[in-house]
């Protein structure tokens, strides 16, 4: 079941039903498996419980480092960076996503590299760097096409490219 019901065309943030997310968070309880931790991080983040999300995301990175694969660790680090982004720590989030994208591309993991590029684009977008955001979204689109991503993933990336284009145009007109 997907808890994402679309994306806000202006902020690019996930549209969710808070009641659904809270119910799922209650179901997960205090489970410590890596998948459970990662899901809890995401749920806490979209519910704007950012202090809790940061604590659980740091725990998920530790668990992935000790007991997961390199791919697991990259996913945990990317999710941690999205929490940093929500907290307004754009430089730290972008740096973490840079290193994750580089490692994933170096290993030939196109879908993980696309995930990192998409989120790095969102960091730039929220920071008002729309040219950089567009570049990252276009890179994510290429990587997602290369990895055979679903139509929904491609559509969310195309929405992000369009949003960055609109904001760039708005900034040029306003100048």
Buried (B, 14 or more C-beta within 10 A) or exposed (E): EEBBEEBEEEEBBBEBEEEBBEEBBEEBEEEEEBEBBBBBBBBBBBBEBBEBBBBBBBBBBEBBEEEBEBBBBBBBBBBBBBBBBBBEBBEBBBBBBBEBBEBBBEEEBBBBBBBBBBBBBBBBBBBEBBEBBBBBBBBBBBBBBEBEBEEEBBEBBEBBBEBBBEBBEEEEEEE
